[in-house]
């Protein structure tokens, strides 16, 4: 037998049906009104089976009236015209409202588009070991789907494949997976989600409207994950509960008007509280966590070297930062407006603090800058709550930035500094010292043993309230106009 014609088994009372491997064509309405049919088996075979060969009925109807079908086994690839045919939900009184379990055999390579669309009672799906592709909307609106066992060789999940599967709490994606289509899991019930190593591009809206998603893992890998650019819709657009992210590899994206965690409506920047950076990550891109207002905990991996500009800007709940050793530069605006940042452990190899790096960090009271520092840019601490600043003992010199346009030094907007330890030679340009135009109420100045020279005017205007000044044993010269206004000394 090679074909089953129209209405061939219509109204038959059997409750189980097996379609042999020899059948290659099944016509419309072949199983119409088999109202007692509970299980159907499509036998294993290497050749595909074509369903709905006449395509005369809009949206098909091969199982029309099979209202008690609960289980299906598919042992071979199924093909049909998706423009006019829905094998399990087409026609009147389809099994879309009764089917509960589906199993794919090891001969199946592709789950076709719309195969289980609108099967609202489907709960369990087991996918065979040789399935490589799940086509568009294959499980669209399977609102009862809870368990999906995926194949180890799965390569692609196409657009909206699991969209609106609201009972789906978790899914294990194999490391072989290379593609996740747009909105593939949008509006699903997933609480945890892992992006495998083989995926190199994440499309917009992939995890959109996943209101129950709490934990996202980007699995460790050597190749970066590129996030597609869509200024209006980020990949996580509409997430309202994502609280934790693990990033195991570098992330790249177009920085022009696009931020993956804060783009779109109700992005995860509003709910994210914890971030862990894996040991394979070497860089954090521009503004990745900007506006994550509830982020409280960040753990860096041991290989991190570069933190992009504005990476944690406006993370107003962030309380502490402990940098890994390889970080040499804190870029502009990195921690700007982190109002509750209290503790910062700078890396021992730090060389530069850029403009506005810790601006408006009101709770940052004490900071120790390691001896390796070479450049502290203008306004690095503007608006901060610094009371005690230590530049550790070290040889060489550090350039203190200034603003030539306003003739303001780097401490111009630091109004609480009371204690300053100068452990290495400090220099400045344009005749604008770090304390020029500042209002620092410095009461204690200590100069370490490695300092050989205090530049002319270094403390001019910044030491007027000093009561105690301690000069190190290595000091050879003190430039003019340094402590001339120290009336309380």
Residue pairs with C-beta under 8 A, 6 or more apart in sequence:
1 20
1 22
1 23
2 22
2 23
2 24
2 25
3 23
3 24
3 25
3 26
3 27
3 53
4 19
4 23
4 25
4 26
4 27
4 30
5 27
5 30
6 27
6 28
6 29
6 30
6 54
7 29
7 30
7 32
8 27
8 30
9 17
9 30
9 31
9 32
9 34
10 29
10 30
10 31
10 32
10 33
10 34
11 32
11 33
11 34
12 34
12 37
13 34
13 36
14 34
14 36
14 37
15 36
15 37
15 38
15 39
16 37
16 38
16 39
16 40
16 41
17 31
17 34
17 37
17 39
17 40
17 41
18 40
18 41
18 43
19 26
19 40
19 41
19 42
19 43
19 49
20 43
21 43
21 44
21 45
21 47
21 75
21 76
23 49
24 47
24 48
24 49
24 50
25 49
25 50
25 53
26 49
26 50
26 51
26 52
26 53
26 62
27 52
27 53
27 54
28 52
28 53
28 54
28 55
28 56
28 57
28 60
28 61
28 62
29 57
29 61
29 62
29 64
29 91
30 62
31 37
31 40
31 62
31 63
31 66
32 61
32 62
32 63
32 64
32 65
32 66
32 91
33 64
33 65
33 66
34 63
34 65
34 66
34 69
35 65
35 66
35 67
35 68
36 68
37 66
37 68
37 69
38 68
38 69
38 70
38 71
39 69
39 70
39 71
39 72
39 73
40 69
40 71
40 72
40 73
41 72
41 73
41 75
42 49
42 72
42 73
42 74
42 75
42 76
42 78
43 75
43 76
44 75
44 76
44 105
44 106
44 107
45 75
45 76
45 107
46 76
46 107
47 76
48 76
48 77
48 78
48 79
49 76
49 77
49 78
49 79
50 78
50 79
50 80
51 60
51 62
51 78
51 79
51 80
51 85
51 87
52 60
52 61
52 62
52 80
52 81
52 84
52 85
52 87
55 81
55 84
55 85
57 84
57 85
57 90
57 91
58 84
58 90
59 84
59 85
59 86
59 89
59 90
59 91
60 80
60 84
60 85
60 86
60 87
60 90
60 91
61 90
61 91
61 92
61 94
62 85
62 87
62 90
62 91
63 69
63 87
63 88
63 91
63 94
63 95
64 90
64 91
64 92
64 93
64 94
65 91
65 92
65 93
65 94
66 93
66 94
66 95
66 98
67 93
67 94
67 95
67 97
67 98
68 95
68 98
69 95
69 98
69 99
70 98
70 99
70 100
70 101
71 99
71 100
71 101
71 102
71 103
72 88
72 99
72 101
72 102
72 103
73 102
73 103
73 105
74 102
74 103
74 104
74 105
74 108
75 104
75 105
75 107
75 108
76 105
76 107
76 108
77 107
77 108
77 109
77 110
77 112
78 87
78 112
78 115
79 112
80 87
80 112
82 112
82 113
82 114
86 94
86 114
86 117
86 118
87 115
88 94
88 95
88 96
88 99
88 115
88 116
88 117
88 119
89 95
89 96
89 114
89 116
89 117
89 118
89 119
95 119
96 117
96 118
96 119
96 120
96 121
97 120
97 121
98 121
99 116
99 119
99 121
99 122
100 121
100 122
100 123
100 124
100 144
101 122
101 123
101 124
101 125
102 116
102 122
102 124
102 125
102 126
103 125
103 126
103 128
104 111
104 125
104 126
104 127
104 128
104 131
105 128
106 128
106 129
106 130
107 128
107 130
108 127
108 128
108 130
108 131
109 130
109 131
109 132
109 133
110 131
110 132
110 133
110 134
110 135
111 127
111 131
111 133
111 134
111 135
111 138
112 135
112 138
113 135
113 136
113 137
113 138
113 158
114 135
114 136
114 137
114 138
114 140
115 135
115 138
115 139
116 122
116 125
116 138
116 139
116 140
116 142
117 137
117 138
117 139
117 140
117 141
117 142
118 140
118 141
118 142
119 139
119 142
120 141
120 142
120 143
120 144
121 144
122 139
122 142
122 144
122 145
123 144
123 145
123 146
123 147
123 167
124 145
124 146
124 147
125 139
125 145
125 147
125 148
125 149
126 149
127 134
127 148
127 149
127 150
127 151
127 154
128 151
129 151
129 152
129 153
130 151
130 153
131 150
131 151
131 153
131 154
132 151
132 153
132 154
132 155
132 156
133 154
133 155
133 156
133 157
133 158
134 154
134 156
134 157
134 158
134 161
135 158
135 161
136 158
136 159
136 160
136 161
136 181
137 158
137 159
137 160
137 161
137 163
138 158
138 161
138 162
139 145
139 148
139 161
139 162
139 165
140 160
140 161
140 162
140 163
140 164
141 163
141 164
141 165
142 162
142 164
142 165
142 168
143 164
143 165
143 166
143 167
144 167
145 162
145 165
145 167
145 168
146 167
146 168
146 169
148 162
148 168
148 171
149 172
150 171
150 172
150 173
150 174
151 174
152 174
152 176
153 174
153 176
154 173
154 174
154 176
154 177
155 176
155 177
155 178
155 179
156 177
156 178
156 179
156 181
157 173
157 177
157 179
157 180
157 181
157 184
158 179
158 181
158 184
159 181
159 182
159 183
159 184
160 181
160 182
160 183
160 184
160 186
161 181
161 184
161 185
162 168
162 171
162 184
162 185
162 188
163 183
163 184
163 185
163 186
163 187
163 188
164 186
164 187
164 188
165 185
165 188
165 189
166 187
166 188
166 189
167 189
168 188
168 189
168 190
169 189
169 190
169 191
169 192
169 212
170 190
170 191
170 192
171 185
171 190
171 193
172 194
173 194
173 195
173 196
174 196
175 196
175 197
175 198
175 219
176 196
176 198
177 196
177 198
177 199
178 198
178 199
178 200
179 199
179 201
180 195
180 199
180 202
180 203
180 206
181 203
181 206
182 203
182 204
182 205
182 206
183 205
183 206
183 208
184 206
185 193
185 206
185 207
185 210
186 205
186 206
186 207
186 208
186 209
186 210
186 238
187 208
187 209
187 210
187 211
188 210
189 210
189 212
190 207
190 210
190 212
190 213
191 212
191 213
191 214
191 215
192 213
192 214
192 215
192 216
192 217
193 207
193 210
193 213
193 215
193 216
193 217
194 216
194 217
194 218
194 219
195 202
195 216
195 217
195 218
195 219
195 225
196 219
197 219
197 220
197 221
197 223
197 249
199 225
200 223
200 224
200 225
200 226
201 225
201 226
201 227
201 228
202 225
202 226
202 227
202 228
202 235
203 228
203 235
204 228
204 229
204 230
204 233
204 234
204 235
204 237
205 230
205 233
205 234
205 235
205 237
206 235
207 213
207 216
207 235
207 236
207 239
208 233
208 235
208 236
208 237
208 238
208 239
208 264
209 237
209 238
209 239
210 236
210 238
210 239
210 242
211 238
211 239
211 240
211 241
212 241
213 236
213 239
213 241
213 242
214 241
214 242
214 243
214 244
215 242
215 243
215 244
215 245
215 246
216 236
216 242
216 244
216 245
216 246
217 245
217 246
217 248
218 225
218 245
218 246
218 247
218 248
218 249
218 251
219 248
219 249
220 248
220 249
220 278
220 279
220 280
221 248
221 249
221 280
222 249
222 280
223 249
224 249
224 250
224 251
224 252
225 249
225 250
225 251
225 252
226 251
226 252
226 253
227 235
227 251
227 252
227 253
227 260
228 235
228 253
229 253
229 254
229 256
229 258
230 258
230 263
231 257
231 258
231 263
232 263
232 264
233 263
233 264
234 258
234 259
234 260
234 261
234 262
234 263
234 264
234 267
235 260
236 242
236 260
236 261
236 264
236 267
236 268
237 263
237 264
237 265
237 266
237 267
238 264
238 265
238 266
238 267
239 266
239 267
239 268
239 271
240 266
240 270
240 271
241 271
242 268
242 271
242 272
243 271
243 272
243 273
243 274
244 272
244 273
244 274
244 275
244 276
245 268
245 272
245 274
245 275
245 276
246 276
246 278
247 275
247 276
247 277
247 278
247 281
248 278
248 280
248 281
249 278
249 280
249 281
250 280
250 281
250 282
250 283
250 285
251 260
251 284
251 285
251 288
252 285
253 260
253 285
255 285
255 286
255 287
259 287
259 288
259 290
259 291
260 288
261 267
261 268
261 269
261 272
261 288
261 289
261 290
261 291
261 292
262 269
262 290
262 291
262 292
268 292
269 289
269 290
269 291
269 292
269 293
270 293
270 294
271 294
272 289
272 292
272 294
272 295
273 294
273 295
273 296
273 297
273 317
274 295
274 296
274 297
274 298
275 289
275 295
275 297
275 298
275 299
276 298
276 299
277 284
277 298
277 299
277 300
277 301
277 304
278 301
279 301
279 302
279 303
280 301
280 303
281 301
281 303
281 304
282 303
282 304
282 305
282 306
283 304
283 305
283 306
283 307
283 308
284 304
284 306
284 307
284 308
284 311
285 308
285 311
286 308
286 309
286 310
286 311
287 308
287 309
287 310
287 311
287 313
288 308
288 311
289 295
289 298
289 311
289 312
289 315
290 310
290 311
290 312
290 313
290 314
290 315
291 313
291 314
291 315
292 312
292 314
292 315
293 314
293 315
293 316
293 317
294 317
295 312
295 315
295 317
295 318
296 317
296 318
296 319
297 319
298 312
298 318
298 321
300 322
300 323
300 324
300 327
301 324
302 324
302 325
302 326
303 324
303 326
304 323
304 324
304 326
304 327
305 326
305 327
305 328
306 327
306 329
306 331
307 327
307 329
307 330
307 331
307 334
308 331
308 334
309 331
309 332
309 333
309 334
309 354
310 331
310 332
310 333
310 334
310 336
311 331
311 334
312 318
312 334
312 335
312 338
313 333
313 334
313 335
313 336
313 337
313 338
314 336
314 337
314 338
315 335
315 337
315 338
316 337
316 338
316 339
316 340
317 340
318 335
318 338
318 340
318 341
319 340
319 341
319 342
319 343
320 341
320 342
320 343
320 344
320 345
321 335
321 341
321 343
321 344
321 345
322 345
323 345
323 346
323 347
323 350
324 347
325 347
325 348
325 349
326 347
326 349
327 347
327 349
327 350
328 347
328 349
328 350
328 351
328 352
329 350
329 351
329 352
329 354
330 346
330 350
330 352
330 353
330 354
330 357
331 354
331 357
332 354
332 355
332 356
332 357
332 377
333 355
333 356
333 357
333 359
334 354
334 357
334 358
335 341
335 344
335 357
335 358
335 359
335 361
336 356
336 357
336 358
336 359
336 360
337 359
337 360
338 358
338 360
338 361
339 360
339 361
339 362
339 363
340 362
340 363
341 358
341 361
341 363
341 364
342 363
342 364
342 365
344 358
344 364
344 367
346 367
346 368
346 369
346 370
347 370
348 370
348 372
349 370
349 372
350 369
350 370
350 372
350 373
351 372
351 373
351 374
351 375
352 373
352 374
352 375
352 376
352 377
353 369
353 373
353 375
353 376
353 377
353 380
354 377
354 380
355 377
355 378
355 379
355 380
355 401
356 379
356 380
356 382
357 377
357 380
357 381
358 364
358 367
358 380
358 381
358 384
359 379
359 380
359 381
359 382
359 383
359 384
360 382
360 383
360 384
361 381
361 383
361 384
361 385
362 383
362 384
362 385
363 385
364 381
364 384
364 385
364 386
365 385
365 386
365 387
365 388
365 416
366 386
366 387
366 388
366 389
367 381
367 386
367 388
367 389
367 390
368 390
368 392
369 376
369 389
369 390
369 391
369 392
370 392
370 394
371 391
371 392
371 393
371 394
371 395
371 423
371 424
372 394
373 391
373 394
373 398
373 424
374 396
374 397
374 398
374 399
375 398
375 399
375 401
376 398
376 399
376 400
376 401
376 410
377 401
377 410
378 401
378 402
378 403
378 408
378 410
379 401
379 403
379 410
379 412
379 413
380 401
380 410
381 389
381 410
381 411
381 414
382 410
382 412
382 413
382 414
383 413
383 414
384 414
385 416
386 414
386 416
386 417
387 416
387 417
387 418
387 419
388 417
388 418
388 419
389 417
389 419
389 420
389 421
390 421
390 423
391 398
391 421
391 422
391 423
391 424
391 426
392 423
392 424
393 423
393 424
393 448
393 449
393 450
394 423
394 424
394 450
395 424
395 450
396 424
396 425
397 424
397 425
397 426
397 427
398 424
398 425
398 426
398 427
399 426
399 427
399 428
399 429
400 409
400 410
400 426
400 427
400 428
400 433
400 434
401 410
401 428
402 408
402 409
402 410
402 428
402 429
402 430
402 432
402 433
402 434
402 436
403 409
403 412
403 432
404 430
404 432
406 412
406 437
407 432
407 436
407 437
408 432
408 436
408 437
409 428
409 432
409 433
409 434
409 435
409 436
409 437
409 438
409 462
410 434
411 417
411 434
411 435
411 438
411 440
411 462
412 436
412 437
412 438
414 438
414 440
415 439
415 440
415 441
416 440
416 441
417 440
417 441
417 442
418 440
418 441
418 442
418 443
418 444
419 442
419 443
419 444
419 446
420 440
420 442
420 444
420 445
420 446
421 446
421 448
422 445
422 446
422 447
422 448
422 451
422 454
423 448
423 450
423 451
424 448
424 450
424 451
425 450
425 451
425 452
425 453
426 434
426 454
426 455
426 458
427 455
428 434
428 455
428 458
431 457
433 455
433 457
433 458
433 459
433 460
433 461
433 462
434 458
434 462
435 458
435 459
435 460
435 461
435 462
435 463
436 457
436 460
436 461
436 462
437 461
438 461
438 462
440 462
440 465
441 465
442 462
442 463
442 465
442 466
443 465
443 466
443 467
443 468
443 488
444 466
444 467
444 468
444 469
445 459
445 463
445 466
445 468
445 469
445 470
446 469
446 470
446 472
447 454
447 469
447 470
447 471
447 472
447 475
448 472
448 474
449 472
449 473
449 474
450 472
450 474
451 472
451 474
451 475
452 474
452 475
452 476
452 477
453 475
453 476
453 477
453 478
453 479
454 475
454 477
454 478
454 479
454 482
455 479
456 479
456 480
456 481
456 482
457 479
457 480
457 481
457 482
458 479
458 482
459 466
459 482
459 483
460 481
460 482
460 484
460 485
461 485
463 469
463 482
463 483
463 485
463 486
464 485
464 486
464 487
464 488
465 488
466 483
466 486
466 488
466 489
467 488
467 489
468 489
469 483
469 486
469 489
471 478
483 489
